[in-house]
Amino acid sequence: MTLCFLGDGAARQGSLHETLNLAMLWELPVVFVVENNGYAMGTSVARTASHEEIWKLGLGYDMPCEPCDGMNPVAVAKTMDKAIKLARTGGGPSFIEMKTYRYRGHSMSDAQHYRTKDEVEEYRKIDPITQVKEVILSKKYATQKELDVVDKAVKDRVAECEKFAESSPYPDLSLMYDAVYEQEDYPFIKHKL
């Protein structure tokens, strides 16, 4: 099965509708996940369509679809588990709207004039990492000291990976097509692509 991620801005493009239609027609094992952070680049979702509930786009194709609180790790795990099981058991595609938030601009040139600092701070209160940390500490799965060790190990590993990536040569052009597959590679797909 395949997880296909797109942003709220991409959900307003015609090519998505063509994709959803064919995914249902061919019963493809795909989970479409719209990361709705409320702003397509810098334009509020409310200003880009006549409705703000992006998940309802799946209804037009009789596709299983639903919204999910993308700021809640448990809700995300449950929703994704259900959709992935459906795809893996031949139930076809699903369309999920993950309602989430981004704390920074869309790019380095984004001055973020479309939202207030108070809005950003409100979302920081329900940050998924903070939520998980609170559960871990309250249920005594780990101590703050143990979490600090994990944080340091993660930061060290990221720095190591960054250094490796920056110092590595570009891959050879002959590798460009290594991840392109033929229909025969996927016998579980019922319709000829």
N, C-alpha and C positions, 0 to 999 in steps of 0.2 A: 504494500500500500504506500501511498505517497501523501506527505503533508505539504500543502501548498499555501504559503503565507503571502498576504498582500495587505496593503494599507487601506485606510478609509477612502483616500483619494482615488486609488485604483478601482475601488468598488463602484465608482460612478462611470466607468468606461464601458463602451459597448462590447469590447472583446471579452469581458468577464461573462456577459450574458451568453455569448456564443459558447464559451467554455463550459458554463453550467449546463446548458442545453445538451451538449455532446456528452458530457460526463454522465448525465442521467440516461441519455439514449443508449450509451454503450455500457452502462452500469460499472463505470470505472471505480477502482478502489482508491478514492481520493478523499482527503479531508481538507476542505478549503477553510482557512482561518483568516478572518479579517481582523487585523490589529487596529481597532478604532481608538485612537488617542484623542479624538475630538477635533483635531485640526489636520486637514489635508494640506501639508506644508504649513501655510499660515492662515488658511481659510476655514472657518468653523464648519463642521459637518452640517449644522443647521442651515447654512447658506448655500449648500451644494445640491440639495434635493428637497422634494416636498415632504419627506419624512426622515427621521433620524434613526430609525430602527433598521440598520443595514441587514441584519439577519433575515428579515422578511423577504429579501430578494430571492432566497431559496424557495419560498412558497410558490412562486410562479413556475417552477419546474418540478413541483411535487417532490422536492428534495428535502430530506430531514434537515432541519435547521433550527438554531436556537441562539439566544444571547448567552454570554457567560461573563461573570465578573473576573476580568483578567488581572485584577489586583489581588485576588484571593487564590493562593496556590492550591488549596484543597479543591475549590470549585473548578479550577482549570484542570487538575488531574482527573476529576470525576467526569467532566464533560469530554475531555480528550479520550479517556479510556473507552467511553461509550461509542464515540464516533470511530475510533480505531478498530474496535471489535466489529462494528457493523461492516466496515470496509474489508476487513480480513476474512469475514465469513460470507462474502459474496453479496452483501446488502447494498453495495454501491456507494456513491459519494454522500458527504454531509457538508453543510455550510454553517460555520460557527462565527459569530461576532464576539471577539474578545474585547470587552470594554476596558481600556487601560489608559495610561497617561504617560507622557514623556516630560521630563523635567527641564530639558534643554531645548534649544531651538532645532529646527529641522536641518539646519546647516550652520556653518560658522558665520555666515552673513545674515542669519535670522535674528533680528533685534527683538523679536517676540512682542511687538506692540499690540497684538491681538488678544493678549491675556494679561492678567494682573499678577503681581508677585504673591498676593494673598491666595489666589487660586492655586498656584503651584505649591505653596506651603500647606494648603488643605489636603492636597493629594499626597504629600510627603507623609502625612499622618497615617495613611493606610498603605504605605509602601509594602510590597510583597516580602521583601527581605526582612523588614522590621516585623511583619506579622509572623513569619516563620521563626525568627529569633525569639520572639515573645513566647511562642508555643514551646520551643526547645527549653527555654529557661524555666517557664512555669511548670512544665511537666518533668523537670530535672533530667532531661535527656543528656544535657551537658551543662557545664558551668561556664561563666563568662570567660574565665581563664582558658578553658578548652576551646571556646569559640575564637578567642584571640589567636591561639596557635593555628587554627584552621585558616583564619583571615590572613595571617602572615604567610602561610604555606601557599595559599591561592595567589596572593600578590607576587610572591617570588616566582611561582610557576608561570604566571602571565608575563612577567618581565623576561623570563627565560625564553618563552615562546616568541615574544616580540623581538628580542635580540636575534634569535634564530631566523625569523622571517626577514628582518631587515638586512641581515648579512648573507642570506641565501641568494644564489643566482636565479634569474627568471627561468621557469621550466622551458624545455625545448618545445617548439611549435608542434612537433609530431604528437605530443600528448593531448592536444586540444580535443581530439575525438575519442579519447579513451572511455568516456562515460556516456557514449551514445549507444543505445541498444536497439535491437531489432524486435519485431513482433514475436518471433520464435523464442526470445528470451523470457517472455511472459505468457506461458500457455494458459494461465487462469483468466486472461482477458477474453471475454466471450465473443467480442465483435472484432472484425478485422479493422485495423487502424489504417 
